[in-house]
Amino acid sequence: MSCLHSPVLSQCSKEELSAFCGILCARAVARGVPWNGLRVQGPAGEGVTEMNNTSTSHEANPRRSFFRAIAAGIGSGSLAGLAGFKLLTTQEATAAPLPPVSAEATGTLVIRMQRELEEIVAKRVTPNWLMVVDTRKCIGCDACTVACRAENPTGPAGNFRRVIQREHPAVSVGPWAIFKPVNCLQCDNPPCAKAVPDGMIWKRPDGIVEFDDTKLRGQYARAAAKACPFQLVHVDDGRTFTGDTPAPQAYERRSFVENGKVQTRGKGGASPDVARKCTFCSHLLDVGVLPACVTTCIGGAMHFGDGNNPNSLVNEITGGRRLFTGHSNQGLKTHVVYFEESMPDTTHVDCTVCHY
């Protein structure tokens, strides 16, 4: 039995205490917090207000029925707002101790990752690129999305990456949201490759999936995009954002490097109906520069490095952590890894709400 004593509560009316008890207990239920009862000191001379986590009533007190009705109403209302979302039980959510969000400065992490990359380039070794994402540190600013489009020009038809946002009602301390940055997972057995003739899609020795954009066009491009279960391949139709304006912008037709070749978009550029996706900015990696999204992540949610190096940052931060296994459960071995951990004092939501 939890007991609450407060000078403020002692000034409350019976009705106010009823609502207060209902809200506290409903939040406990919604957040999966185990409890066996609540005891609140009422106004002077009025005794106490109690609510038990049981369906058996030992007292014929109409106020207690009122408390339970409020708790049931608020609890069911809050959970109803999570339609389509799975809240984990207390046992599941606390199956393993959660390490704190890394407090290391984002700039320090980027410097370390850059040094590791430069060492790989200098030694001319073949890495096993791995991207590790801690969604607890993503603030949903979309800086990575902007940086990606600036580095890899794309049109209205699609982009190489996006940030998924899932909002939730006030089932804990208040309304909150989950942000999840996504890009091509660089699968070792990519479903997109199985949907088209051999030779159109291949794996680089470092794990990156690349397209033959001279062949992966038209019906094959659409087949590859449809085969991606995460909608991370799009078909570029050649349109630009400023093509129909009085002053089309040159940056939309600038040259860029993709799949090992210099290319352009828009008028006079590459033909439309070509399949495109994230390549971990392979053209930058090859010359010793980190992917654009990693270097611009304000919250430090994205980590990048060589999975073959036991001393790399990506291996260091994944040690002992709970990782999302939904992709491997689908038979996919990916080079993008997500932590399956929640922020402290928040309801744990099943990771499949974002990993569709």
N, C-alpha and C positions, 0 to 999 in steps of 0.2 A: 504494500500500500504506500503510495507516494503522498506526502503531506505538504501543503503549501500554506504558509503563514505570511501575511503582508498587511501593513497598515492600510494600504489602498483597498485590498480585498475586504477588509473589515468594514469598509464604508459602503460596500456594494449591497444592492437589494437582492432578495432571493432570486428574482428573475435574471438579474445580471450575472449572479453566480451560476445559475443554470446554464446560461449561454456560454460562460467562460469554461465551465467543465466540459460542455459538449465540444467546444472548439479544441481544447487540449487533447481530449481523448480521440477525437476524430483525426487529428494530426498524427497522434501516436499510431493509430491503425494504418493510416495512409503511408506513413514512413516505415512501417514494419517494425516499430519499436515495441519490444515485449513489455507488457505492463499488466498488473493484476488489480489495480484499483487506484482511485484518486480521492484524496481527502482535502477539502478546502475549508479553512476556518471562516465561518460566516459572521454576520453582524453580531455585535454584543448581545448576548442573551438568546441568540437564535441557534446556537449549537453549530454543527458542522454539516457540510454538504459532501456526500460521498457518491462515487460511481464505481461499481465493480465490473470487472471484465468477465461477466458470467450472465447466462440467460436466466438463471434462477433468482427470483426476487424473494428476499426474506422479510420484507416489510411492505405493508400496504400503504405506501407513501406515494401519492400521485406525482409529487415533484420528481421522484426518482424515475418514474416512467417518462416524465417529460425530458429528463437528462438523456435517457437512452434514445428517445426519439430524435433529439437534437443531434446526438452523436451519430446515429444511423443516417440521418438526413445529410449532415455535412460530410461524413465519411464517404457515403455513396455518391454524393454530388461531386466531390473532389476526384474520386476514382473514375467516375463516369467521364470526366473531362480527359482522361487518359485513354479513351477508346482507341484500340489499336496498339497500345503500348503495354509491355509486360513489366510489372514491378516485381523485382526479385524478393523472395522472402528474406527474413532476417538471417536465417542460416546461410542462404546462398550469398547474400551480400557481405557477410563477414567470414566467409570460408577461409580467407587468408588475410593476414594483417596488411593494411594498405600503407605503402611508403609515402612520405610527404611529397608534394609537388616539388620538383627540383628548384632550389633557390639560387642556383648558379646563374650568374648574369648571362643574358642572351648573347651579348657580344663576345664573352669569353668562350662560349660554346661554339660560336661561328669561327672564331680564330682557331680553336682546336681542330675543328672539322676541316678547315682550309689547310692547315699544316699537315694533317693526315693525308689529304688528297695530293698535296704537292710531293709528299714523300713517295706515294704510289707512282706518280708520274715520273719522278726522278729515278726510281728503281726499275721502272718499266715492267712491273708485275701486273698480272691480270686479277683485278679485284672481283668480289662478289657483292655488287652494290646492294645496299639495304637502306630503306627509308623507314624510320621509326617515328610514329606520331603519338603524341600525348595530348589527347583532346581536352584534358583538364586545363591545359595552358593556352588553348586556342580562344581568342576573344572575339572571333567572328568579324574581324576588320576587313577581310578580303584583300589585304595587301598582297598575299601570295597570288591571288587571282589576277590582280592588276599587273604584277611583275611578270607573270607567265604570259599574259597577252602582249606585254611590251616586248618580251624576248622572243616570243613565238607568235607572230601576227596571225590572227584568226578573224573570221567574219561573223555576221549575225547567226550563221548556222550552228555555231558551237564554239567551245573553248576546251583547252586541255585540262583544266581543273576548275573546281568550284568548291564552295563551302556550304555544306548542308546545315540547316538550322532546324532544330526541333524544339518547340516551345511547350512548356508544361504549366498547368495551373498551380495555384498556391497550395500544394500539398505538404510543403515544409515551411520554411521561414518566409516564403513569398514566391511569386511567379519566377521561374527560372528557365534557362534554355541550354541546350547542348549544341555546340558547333563542331562540325567534323569536316576538315579539309580532305578532299578526295582527288585522285588522279589515277591514271593507268597503274594497275598493280604489278605489271611486268611478270605475269604468270609464267611459270616454267612449262606449263602445258596449256597455253592460251586457247580458250574456246574460240576466239576469233580466227585462229589459224586453221582450226578444224573445219571451218565453214567455207573455206576457199581452196583453190588448187595449191598444191605444194609449191613453194618458192616465192609466194607472194608475201608471206609473213615469216620471220625467222627470229631466233634468239641469238644475241651477241654473246660471246664468252663471258662477259661481265654481268649477264642476266637481263639486259635491256631488250625489250621486244621492238623490232623495227619493221617498217613496211616498205615494200617495193612500190613506190608511188607511180611508177610508169605502168604497172599492171593492176594495182589494187584500185580500180576505178569502176564507175558505173554499177552494174549489178553486183560485182564482187565487193566493192566498197560498202554497199548497202548490206550485203550478207554479213560482212565482218562486223559492222556496227550493230546489227541486230543480234549477233551471236554473243556480244559482250553482256554478261548478266548484270553488270553494274552501270551500263550506259556511259562508258568512258571512252568510246570511239565515236566520232561523228564524221559525217560526210560533208566536206567543204564544197559548197555550191558556187564559190567564186564571188559572191556578193561582198560588198564592203559597206561600212557604216556611213560613209560620206559620199558614196558614188552618185547619189541623186541630189546632192546639194549643189549650190552655185559654185562652191570651191572645194572640190574633192581634195582630200588631204594626202600628201605624198607619203606620209608614214605608213599608210595602208598598202602602199605598193612597193615599199622598200624591200630590199633583198634580205634573206635570212638563210640559215643553214638548218636543214632537217634531213634525217636519214642519210647523212654523209654528203649531201649535195646542196649547192647554193640555189635558192628558189625565190620566186616572187609570187604575189597574189594579185587579183584584180585585173584590170585592163592590160592586156599584153603579157600577163603572167601565166602561171600554170593553168591548165585546163580544169574546169570544175568537175564535180563528182569524184573527188579523190578522198580516200579515207585518211584521217589524221588523228593523232593522239599524243599524249605526253611521252617523252623519251628520256625523262630525268635530265633534260637539257644535255644530251650526250655530246653535242658539239662543244659545250663548255667544259664538261668533264674531261674530254680528250686533250684539252689544253691546260688543265689544272685549275678550273674555276667551278665552284659549287653551283648547283641548280639555282635558278633565280628565286624560286619560291622559298628555299631554305634560308637564303641570305636576307630576305626581306620579312621574315616572320617576326612580328613585333613581340609576341608572347614567348617565343622560343619553343613552340610546340613541335617543330619538325627537326629531326636529326637525320644525318646522312653519313654513310661511311662504308667501309669494307667489312662485310660479314666474315670474311676469311681471317681477319686479323683479330686474335683474341683480346688484344689491348685497345681496340678501337672504341670510340665513344658509343657507337650503336650496340656493341656487345656489352659494354660496361653498364649502360642504363637499362638493358633488358634483363640483366641477371636478377633472378628472384621476383620478377614482376609477373602479374597476371596478364597474359596476352589473349587477344581475341582469337578464337579458334574457328569462327564461323566459315572462313574461307577454306581452311584445310578440311573442314567437315564436308565441304562441297567437292572435295577432291582437287582443290587448287593449291598449288604451292606458290606463294606470292613473295615479291620482294618489297612489299609495303606492309609494315606491321603496326598494329594499334594496341595500346594498352586497354585492358578491360577493367578500369578502375574509376571510381567516382570521387568527386570532391567531398571533403569531410562535411558531415552534417547535411547531406542531401539524399533524397531518395535515389536508390540505384535503379536505373532503367536498363532493361535488356538491350545489349548493343545492336541487336538486329533492327532496332527502330531506325538506325541510320544505315547499317550495312544491308541494304536491300538487295 
